[in-house]
Amino acid sequence: MSMEEMHRWDQAHVVHPWSYAGPSLMIARAKGTRYWDADGREYLDALGGIQNCSAGHSRPELIEAARAQMEKLEYVPMHWNFTNEPAVELARTIATLAPGELNQTYFVSSGSEATESAVKLVRRYHYLRGDTKRATILCLKQGYHGATILATAATGFDNLQQGFGPLPGGIKFLTPPHAYRTELFGNEDPVEFCIRQLEQVIAEEGADTIAALMAEPVLTVGGVIVPPAEYWPAVSEICRRHGILVVADEVVTGFGRTGAWFASPAIGMAPDAIVFGKGVSSGHFPLSGVVMSDEIAQTIKAAPDGLMHGFTYCGHPVGCAVASRNIEILQDTGLLENSRDVGAYLLAVLKEKLGNSPIVGDVRGCGLLLAVELVSDKETRAPLQFKRQALADRIRNEHAVVVRSIGANIIIAPPLILSRAEADTIAHALEQVISTTKPDGTQS
Ligand SMILES: Cc1ncc(COP(=O)(O)O)c(C=O)c1O
């Protein structure tokens, strides 16, 4: 069958997620930091799949782990009292990596299922303790938690919520700690503003109606918003004081992306539960989960009617076997250190190359999770207007480097095996495209 025919069939029969009009790009093969399209053109994948292929594409060790597990036990439910060795082993490992008393994991398949599950689990915890009014979830504007209906309701982007009918209630949004966007805070210090707002919302809503605050320690889709250092310690303390649980959504930031196993403890956030996904299996199998405190898990487990919540693929043995091997790779080959080292290098190079551009407002990052925020005017910080993905498409088409653009941000999240030379390639591609983009978003 010809590629032309394939593309026609793709248009005729496939509905793409997060799609936009335009020709499709058929990726035929991947290895390490590279993709090859059906015509044999090589691309540097500076987005690591979709921020998930941390150990690199098509790792032989992960393929072998999946093959061996498929042969032995391809599937068994986790329902009732069924269990399987890979899930138990992985849960034990995660308990050693997660902070404090976070020792018990509920496994699912996607990040959205994991955030949904976290919400149900924390509400269930309060309910079982007789705190039956605690249901509201505090979330941040510009936070992203997935595409299922509750995750959409918890996602702080109006354009992602519109046109899907009524969304579940019980979510209350707070201003994100986006220090670059000073207009969000009037003349106030961003952290002081956010703290004041949080305390005000708690007072208005009533602490005894709030189940949890769920947020990304570093907001990826929002544009890799790295909160000021004082933000998370202060927010965590206020939540703890009011009996509000803290849920860190580490679907992107977990498992080494920011240079630590989990970003939350590194950045001063004190979570009672961490939602993870993506990098836990480096994209080789869909796997995600919620690692929670013993206190939450034991309360839920002790309920006389057990836990009425689950999915067919909870604790999939193949996904868990792949994830355990992936964690070994991240550990044994120093990929957390590489994320810190090459991430800091790339951030410095991007700042040096792009800092003087009239359309670059800010360059920021944390490990190998970086963003370039584009503006039409550096003074007013008005976001650069351009057709969705247009700049990412140019970077890919003209320089064979894959990134994504969200709003006015270009996001970079390559596999954690990235070398400094590859970091230079990414920076060069961005520089070329940005230097030929005018403040009105058109190409010069
Ligand atoms: C922070 C965060 N949470 C949750 C999700 C949802 O994950 P998934 O797309 O696997 O459902 C994402 C996806 O990008 C994410 O970035």
The ligand as a Gaussian input file, in Angstrom:
#p B3LYP/6-31G(d) Opt

LIG

0 1
 C       -0.060000      17.256000      34.404000
 C       -0.884000      16.293000      33.615000
 N       -1.824000      15.560000      34.234000
 C       -2.565000      14.669000      33.582000
 C       -2.404000      14.462000      32.233000
 C       -3.270000      13.486000      31.513000
 O       -2.543000      12.395000      31.094000
 P       -3.086000      11.466000      29.904000
 O       -2.993000      12.260000      28.664000
 O       -2.158000      10.279000      29.952000
 O       -4.482000      11.092000      30.256000
 C       -1.426000      15.181000      31.545000
 C       -1.205000      14.975000      30.110000
 O       -0.472000      15.651000      29.455000
 C       -0.655000      16.132000      32.245000
 O        0.240000      16.905000      31.606000

